[in-house]
Amino acid sequence: MNDVIKGEKIRCVGRRVSQPRLIQQTSRHRAIEIFVEGRPAIAEVVRTWRVLR
């Protein structure tokens, strides 16, 4: 089961964090991927996503 959390800023808490890895996003943009493991691993949105007009 894959659950998705979207936001401008996300905070994660866990026991173990992987090394940051650079990945391709849309077009030429790049993003960083980090895996957080724990019992349980918790993620919460600190700043919600907003659409700029």
C-alpha angles and dihedrals in degrees: 000000000000118000120189127211117193126191144121092256126022127185120206129193124193146129098256132029124195125225113276112261127199112230136179117256126179117328111333095336119118130205137189121242122203128174118214118197128189147127087281114357109208129203127182134178111245096180119024123230114265131187116232116214 
